[in-house]
């Protein structure tokens, strides 16, 4: 999940990852394949994989938008500092 904002996944890939996430929780909690683990996952305070991807992507873009480096690039300060060091 660390690099999930950098990934572009299709809905089928996300649903496969979600199935893996459910199987991990089934194994840990001792549930069978046909038993739902949604209650266990939500009880632990975790989200569905699709929602985790969405939340992480939104946080990534928010940090990027509020980044001082990005501000310098778009405001012209970055260009000014590069030309100042070259001359």
Order of alpha helices (4+ residues) and beta strands (2+ residues): alpha-alpha-alpha-alpha-alpha
